Amino acid sequence: MVKWPFKNRRSQHHVPASSAYAGGAYIHDGTADGHRYPSDYVRASYPGWPGPPDPGVHPSPATFPATPVSYSPYAASPTVHAPSTTTRPSYPIQDAYIDSQKWRNTSVPAPENAPYLEYTGSDKPTPEDLRRALFIPRFSPPPSHWRALIPLDPVPDASGFYTPPINRFPVELLSHIFTRCMDDEVKNPFYASFSAGSTPLVIARVCKLWRAIALDLPLLWQQFAMRPCQRGGHYRIARLFLERTKGLGIYVHYSEDSRRGAFPRELCPCALDFVLHNIGQVKALSLVQISSSTLLRLSRVRPGAASSMMKLVVTVREGDTAVDAARALSSLYQAPTFREIDWALPSFPEDIHWTRIVSVRLCECRLDTFTVLRIMTSSPVLRHLDVDITPTQHPMRYNLLSHRVLEDLIIQGDGPQDILLEALDLPNLRRLYIRPGSSIPDDASFSQGWPFLDVRALYHFLGRLRAGLEYFLLLYGGAAFNEAALLHIIGMPQLATLRMLNITELGGGVSDTVLKALTVVKGRGTALPQLERLAMCDCSTTDGCIARMLQSRYRAAHPLRRVSLRYPIGERRGHDMDVATMEMLRQKGWTIFWTSCFGD
């Protein structure tokens, strides 16, 4: 059994937080003048651990003064208040913590006498191991040597009380666990709503130890989901969260989408006021279904004020947004730190510093082929591009453009895409989505030349790939992309690494030939051996062909686990063998859909 006796660390009672801590905030009335601090006042009465810092930011030090500290969102330096009269709990004292600034410098040898490294087992992690463990990326799993830090047996203290095993974890490990609880909110701040059930507030209510760690862990408090409210409630709770971030920046999702619930009769502007007053600390700003009046207020942000902005998402509620107001938003995306834009306004954001951009999504803003090529030429570090392309009125040929960084290309538009594909050399492309800009009725895609006039443009484009494509989606294959074209591309070596294949409206439909090509046969090369997800429409196959393909991949331990196969509407046939195999695989954890192209 592995046990970790830590210096200056004693077993703790599992003491729940008092009622004054409800909601993740509390009121302190121990001051000399008798004033009661409001619930948005933050006080740290004992030292804690700030947790693994967000890469690229300046972390707060791991040691704190013994006096309570209130961090102001408007000042860089902390304001020190009078010492607390409350009794200090027996948590790890100041000497039990390390100076994170010294440990962050890898050129300085790690001290062998780090106070919490005392360990008598045979598999002791080295100081260097622990130093690296404290600063791992946010979504990385814990290092394997952290298993040695977990106490397995309950250990009573002198009074005979037992500490829950999780509260005997090192503070660093608890901080990492708490941070991983925020994965959904970090990926999408939409989930970080201000409610009593929000993740950071729940963690801060469990017990005094967890609250102490949570209050000193800025990564828990950086996600904001705000919308119009009443009586300034969002402003007060947002100030509380902002203070607890300790200047590391915030990620704000601001929505005026009434579909999430009716707005109060009298809208309070506190949420938008908060965003504007603290725009210098906003790292990512999502503006969802906002009105023209909100756009006008945002357009008044002075140039240079959004100095920390890295990502901007804008969607509007009205389709007739004033172009001048949209262009005025340039003050939000001209910071040197800006990297990502998701733009749903009709005007093109001309003033972006393209040389720094890594992700671009432009919808409601249709571009011609020349503008798309100009964006790629001006963006040497671009990795993700999602654009809506207008049909080319005057076809012309462009010189081949090579972009060795782009990994995701999503094309949405109408008409043939031959000119764009013939002009691009993307050796490291991993994801290719081609979809129409509007719903295409029957045979309309054929008459408009969607998606290609000559399918060889796609062959040449895929033939220039080097790293290997992983995701390929083509909606409405049209007359040019038929079964022969599908068989050709799945046999290309550039698609041997493909993990997802999604093809709809294949010209002429899918017959047994495609399913046989995907069937694993001993002694013969198999198409798409890495395939995990398969979706095809218009499958006019004989009974048993699908079953043999699925069974062969299951027996060969191929990674395919998600399948969606659809037959032409009105042409349902007997598929007893196929359905039986699908049901057997569903019981083994597969996800399989078998229905008509437009549902039964």
Residue pairs with C-beta under 8 A, 6 or more apart in sequence:
1 152
1 153
2 121
2 123
2 147
2 148
2 150
2 151
2 152
3 120
3 121
3 151
3 152
3 153
3 155
4 119
4 148
4 149
4 151
4 168
4 170
5 118
5 119
5 120
6 92
6 96
6 115
6 116
6 118
6 170
7 95
7 96
7 115
7 116
7 118
8 92
8 93
8 95
8 96
8 115
9 92
9 96
9 116
10 90
10 157
11 155
11 156
11 157
11 161
11 162
11 163
11 168
12 89
12 90
12 91
12 163
12 167
12 209
13 161
13 163
14 163
14 164
14 167
14 207
15 89
15 207
15 208
16 206
16 207
17 204
17 205
17 206
17 207
17 208
17 211
18 26
20 26
20 27
21 204
21 205
21 211
22 205
23 39
23 196
23 201
23 205
24 198
24 200
24 201
24 204
24 205
24 240
25 39
25 40
25 41
25 237
25 240
26 39
27 36
27 37
27 38
27 39
27 41
28 36
28 37
28 41
28 43
28 84
29 35
29 36
29 37
30 84
30 85
30 86
31 37
31 81
31 82
32 82
37 43
38 236
39 236
39 240
40 236
40 237
40 239
40 240
40 243
41 70
42 70
42 71
42 215
42 240
42 243
42 244
43 68
43 69
43 70
43 81
43 84
44 64
44 68
44 69
44 212
44 215
44 216
45 68
45 84
45 86
45 88
46 88
46 89
46 91
46 212
47 63
47 64
47 66
47 92
47 93
47 94
47 97
47 216
48 64
48 171
48 212
48 213
48 215
48 216
48 217
49 62
49 97
49 171
49 172
49 175
49 213
49 216
49 217
50 59
50 60
50 61
50 62
50 100
50 175
50 216
50 217
50 218
50 246
51 172
51 175
51 176
51 178
51 179
51 213
51 216
51 217
51 218
51 219
51 220
52 134
52 135
52 136
52 138
52 172
52 175
52 176
52 179
52 219
53 59
53 100
53 135
53 219
53 248
54 138
54 219
54 222
54 248
54 249
55 137
55 138
57 248
57 249
58 247
58 248
59 100
59 104
59 248
60 218
60 246
60 247
60 248
61 99
61 100
61 101
62 97
62 98
62 99
62 100
62 101
63 94
63 97
63 99
64 94
64 216
65 80
66 83
66 94
67 80
67 81
67 82
67 83
67 84
68 80
68 81
68 82
68 83
68 84
69 78
69 79
69 80
69 81
70 78
70 79
70 81
70 243
71 78
71 79
71 243
71 244
71 246
71 247
72 78
72 79
72 243
73 239
73 242
73 243
73 278
73 281
76 247
89 208
89 209
89 212
91 208
91 209
91 212
92 116
92 171
95 115
96 115
96 116
97 115
97 116
97 171
98 114
98 115
98 116
100 134
102 108
103 110
103 131
103 134
104 135
106 131
110 126
110 127
110 128
110 130
110 131
111 127
112 127
114 127
114 130
116 170
117 124
117 127
117 130
119 125
119 148
121 148
123 145
123 148
124 148
125 133
125 145
125 146
125 148
125 149
129 143
129 145
130 172
132 143
133 142
133 143
133 145
133 146
133 172
134 172
136 142
136 143
136 176
138 179
138 186
138 219
139 180
139 183
139 186
142 173
142 176
146 173
149 169
149 170
149 173
150 165
150 169
150 173
151 165
151 168
151 169
152 165
154 162
154 163
154 165
155 162
155 163
155 168
156 162
157 163
166 174
167 207
167 209
167 210
169 177
171 213
174 210
174 213
175 213
175 217
178 203
178 210
178 213
178 214
178 217
178 220
179 217
179 219
179 220
181 199
181 203
182 199
182 200
182 219
182 220
182 223
184 191
185 191
185 192
185 199
185 223
186 223
186 251
188 253
189 223
189 224
189 225
189 251
189 252
189 253
189 284
189 286
190 225
190 253
190 255
190 286
191 223
191 225
192 198
192 199
192 223
192 224
192 225
192 251
192 253
193 225
194 224
194 225
194 226
194 233
194 234
194 237
194 238
194 241
199 220
200 214
200 220
200 221
200 241
200 244
203 210
203 211
203 214
203 220
204 210
204 211
204 214
204 215
205 211
214 220
215 244
218 244
218 245
218 246
218 248
219 248
220 244
221 241
221 242
221 244
221 245
222 241
222 245
222 248
222 249
222 250
222 251
222 283
223 250
223 251
223 253
224 238
224 241
224 250
224 251
224 252
224 253
225 253
225 255
226 234
226 238
226 252
226 253
226 254
226 255
226 271
226 274
226 275
227 234
227 254
227 255
227 256
227 257
227 260
227 263
227 271
228 256
228 263
228 264
228 267
228 268
228 269
228 271
228 272
229 264
229 268
229 270
229 271
230 264
230 266
230 268
231 268
232 268
232 270
233 268
233 270
234 268
234 270
234 271
234 274
235 270
235 271
235 273
235 274
238 271
238 274
239 274
241 250
242 250
242 278
242 281
245 281
247 281
249 281
249 282
249 283
249 308
250 278
250 281
250 282
250 283
251 282
251 283
251 284
252 275
252 282
252 284
252 285
252 286
253 286
253 288
254 271
254 272
254 275
254 285
254 286
254 287
254 288
254 290
255 286
255 288
255 289
256 263
256 288
256 289
256 290
256 291
256 294
256 317
257 288
257 289
257 317
258 289
272 294
272 297
275 282
275 285
276 297
276 298
276 301
279 301
279 305
279 306
279 309
279 332
280 305
280 306
280 307
280 308
281 308
282 306
282 308
282 309
283 308
283 309
283 310
283 311
283 337
284 309
284 310
284 311
284 312
284 313
284 340
285 306
285 309
285 311
285 312
285 313
285 332
286 313
286 342
287 294
287 298
287 312
287 313
287 314
287 315
288 313
288 315
289 315
289 316
289 317
290 298
290 314
290 315
290 316
290 317
291 316
291 317
291 318
292 316
292 318
292 321
292 322
292 325
295 316
295 321
295 322
295 325
295 326
295 329
296 322
296 325
298 328
298 329
298 332
299 325
299 328
299 329
299 331
300 328
301 331
301 332
302 331
303 331
303 334
304 331
304 334
304 335
305 331
306 331
306 332
306 333
306 334
306 335
307 335
307 337
308 335
308 337
309 332
309 333
309 335
309 337
309 338
310 335
310 337
310 338
310 339
310 340
311 338
311 339
311 340
311 341
311 342
311 359
312 329
312 332
312 333
312 338
312 340
312 341
312 342
312 343
313 341
313 342
314 329
314 342
314 343
314 344
314 345
315 344
316 344
316 345
321 345
321 346
323 346
323 347
326 345
326 346
326 347
327 347
327 349
327 350
327 351
329 345
329 349
330 349
330 350
330 351
330 352
333 341
333 349
333 351
333 352
334 351
334 352
334 353
336 353
336 356
338 352
338 353
338 356
338 357
339 356
339 357
339 358
339 359
340 357
340 358
340 359
340 360
341 349
341 352
341 357
341 359
341 360
341 361
341 362
342 359
342 361
343 349
343 360
343 361
343 362
343 363
343 364
343 365
344 363
344 364
344 365
345 364
345 365
346 364
346 365
347 365
348 362
348 365
348 367
348 371
349 362
349 365
354 375
354 378
354 379
355 378
355 379
355 380
355 381
356 381
357 379
357 381
357 382
358 381
358 382
358 383
358 384
359 382
359 383
359 384
359 385
360 375
360 379
360 382
360 384
360 385
360 386
360 387
361 384
361 386
361 387
361 410
362 386
362 387
362 388
363 386
363 388
363 412
364 388
365 388
366 388
366 389
366 390
366 413
366 437
367 375
367 387
367 388
367 389
367 390
368 389
368 390
368 392
369 389
369 392
369 398
369 419
369 420
369 423
370 398
372 385
372 387
372 389
372 420
373 398
373 401
373 420
373 423
375 382
375 385
375 387
376 382
376 385
376 401
376 403
376 406
376 424
377 401
380 403
380 405
381 405
382 403
382 405
382 406
383 405
383 406
383 407
383 408
384 406
384 407
384 408
385 406
385 408
385 409
385 410
386 408
386 410
386 412
387 410
387 411
387 412
388 412
388 413
388 437
389 411
389 412
389 413
389 417
389 420
389 437
390 413
390 414
391 413
391 414
391 415
391 416
391 448
392 415
392 416
392 419
395 419
396 419
397 419
397 422
397 423
398 419
398 422
398 423
399 423
400 423
400 424
400 425
401 423
401 424
401 425
402 425
402 426
402 427
403 424
403 425
403 426
404 426
404 427
404 428
405 428
406 426
406 428
406 429
407 428
407 429
407 430
407 431
408 429
408 430
408 431
409 424
409 426
409 429
409 431
409 432
409 433
410 431
410 433
410 435
411 417
411 420
411 433
411 434
411 435
412 435
412 436
412 437
413 436
413 437
414 436
414 437
414 438
414 440
414 448
414 450
415 448
415 449
415 450
416 448
416 449
416 450
416 451
416 452
416 453
417 434
417 451
417 452
417 457
418 452
418 453
418 454
418 457
421 452
421 457
421 458
421 460
421 461
422 457
422 460
422 461
424 461
424 464
425 464
426 461
426 464
426 465
427 464
427 465
427 466
427 467
428 465
428 466
428 467
429 465
429 467
429 469
430 467
430 468
430 469
430 470
430 471
431 469
431 470
431 471
431 472
432 469
432 471
432 472
432 473
433 471
433 472
433 473
434 451
434 473
434 474
434 475
435 473
435 474
435 475
435 476
436 445
436 450
436 451
436 475
436 476
440 448
440 450
440 476
445 451
445 476
445 478
445 479
445 505
446 478
446 479
446 507
449 478
449 480
450 476
450 478
451 474
451 476
451 477
451 478
451 480
451 481
452 458
452 478
452 480
452 481
453 480
454 480
455 480
455 481
455 485
458 481
458 485
458 489
459 488
459 489
459 492
462 469
462 489
462 492
462 494
462 495
463 492
463 494
465 494
466 494
467 497
468 494
468 495
468 496
468 497
468 498
469 494
469 495
469 497
469 498
470 497
470 498
470 499
470 500
471 498
471 499
471 500
472 489
472 495
472 498
472 500
472 501
472 502
473 500
473 502
473 503
474 481
474 502
474 503
474 504
475 502
475 504
475 505
476 504
476 505
477 485
477 486
477 503
477 504
477 505
477 506
477 507
478 505
478 507
479 507
480 507
481 503
481 506
481 507
482 506
482 507
482 508
483 506
483 507
483 508
483 509
483 510
483 511
483 513
483 514
485 507
486 503
486 506
486 510
486 514
487 513
487 514
487 517
489 495
490 498
490 501
490 514
490 517
490 518
490 527
490 528
491 517
491 527
495 528
496 528
496 529
496 530
497 530
498 528
498 530
498 531
499 530
499 531
499 532
499 533
499 559
500 531
500 532
500 533
500 534
501 528
501 531
501 533
501 534
501 535
501 536
502 533
502 534
502 535
502 536
503 535
503 536
503 537
504 535
504 536
504 537
504 538
504 597
505 537
505 538
506 536
506 537
506 538
509 538
509 539
509 540
509 568
510 536
510 537
510 538
510 539
510 540
510 541
511 540
511 541
512 541
512 542
512 545
514 536
515 539
515 541
515 545
515 546
515 548
515 549
516 545
516 549
517 527
518 526
518 527
518 528
518 531
518 534
518 549
518 553
519 526
519 548
519 549
519 552
519 553
520 526
520 552
520 553
520 555
520 556
520 558
521 552
526 556
526 558
529 558
530 559
531 553
531 558
531 559
531 560
532 559
532 560
532 561
532 562
533 560
533 561
533 562
533 563
534 560
534 562
534 563
534 564
534 565
535 563
535 564
535 565
536 564
536 565
536 566
537 566
537 597
538 566
538 567
538 568
538 597
539 546
539 565
539 566
539 567
540 567
540 568
540 571
541 578
543 573
543 574
543 575
543 576
543 577
543 578
544 577
544 578
545 578
546 565
546 575
546 578
546 581
546 582
547 577
547 578
547 580
547 581
547 582
550 560
550 563
550 581
550 582
550 585
550 592
551 581
553 560
554 560
554 585
554 588
561 589
561 590
561 591
562 590
562 591
562 592
563 582
563 590
563 591
563 592
563 593
564 592
564 593
565 592
565 593
565 594
566 593
566 594
566 595
566 596
566 597
567 573
567 594
567 595
567 596
567 597
568 596
568 597
569 596
569 597
569 598
570 596
572 596
575 594
578 594
579 594
582 590
582 592
582 594
585 592
586 592
